Amino acid sequence: MADEVAAAIVLEHAADVDSRELIEHCRPRLAYFAIPRYVEFVPELPLTENGKVRKTVLRERGITPGTWDREAAGVQLNRSTT
């Protein structure tokens, strides 16, 4: 089984974006395999003392009840859709 891409996104102040809009934004800009399957909007990212994202914390958290799943939502991608 291939690894799936997950995106943890911090929105700017009053930004109003939903997960489907994000995927549609990504389609012409990313290779199909780089488009996230999982999307979660978070208030902040876990950072190290140096300001780098602590990716291990995000990986350990995994999929939560608030995570949107592209496949469960019926949004399909293939090489010809990007």
Buried (B, 14 or more C-beta within 10 A) or exposed (E): EEEEBBBBBEEEEEEEEEBBEBBEEBEEEBEEEEBBBBBBBBEEBBEEEEEEEEEEEBEEBEEEEEBBBBEEEEBEBEEEEB
